[in-house]
Amino acid sequence: MDIKVLGPGCPKCHTLEKNTREAVKELGLEAEVKKVTDLNEIAGYGVFITPGLVVDGEVKLAGKVATKNEIKKILSK
């Protein structure tokens, strides 16, 4: 599983990244979590309000800091 957290480095982006990493660990998933800060790459996903969450190339979340439990639901689908 390829997971990307999109955001320029704001506190909300850091929180989403932390929650995502914790969710992946708790679910025991084989996943690589990457932080994407390049604005052109973020825009390439169609995300213009950060933070964003991309799972296997599909935007699952934009403009919201999801809780660890919300992320676990997203990753379990």
Sequence and secondary structure as in RCSB ss.txt:
>XXXX:A:sequence
MDIKVLGPGCPKCHTLEKNTREAVKELGLEAEVKKVTDLNEIAGYGVFITPGLVVDGEVKLAGKVATKNEIKKIL
SK
>XXXX:A:secstr
 EEEEE SS HHHHHHHHHHHHHHHHHT   EEEEE  HHHHHHTT  SS EEEETTEEEEES    HHHHHHHH
H 
